[in-house]
């Protein structure tokens, strides 16, 4: 059994997953803000 070396884990997959998650969250937040502004303008 080999010893674990701190910092030797390949995190490329996790980094790509996090980038995709942050992209979806950012786009969703922008869409929500645009919808809220549109609703505020229509209801005025």
C-alpha positions, 0 to 999 in steps of 0.5 A: 500500500502506498503512502498518500502524499499531500497535494498529489491528487489530480483535481482536474475533473473537480475543477471542470465540474465547479466551473460548469456549476458556477457558469450555470449559477451565474446564468440562472442569476442573470436570467432571474434578475432580467425577469424581475426587472421585466416584471417590474417594468410591466406592472408599473 
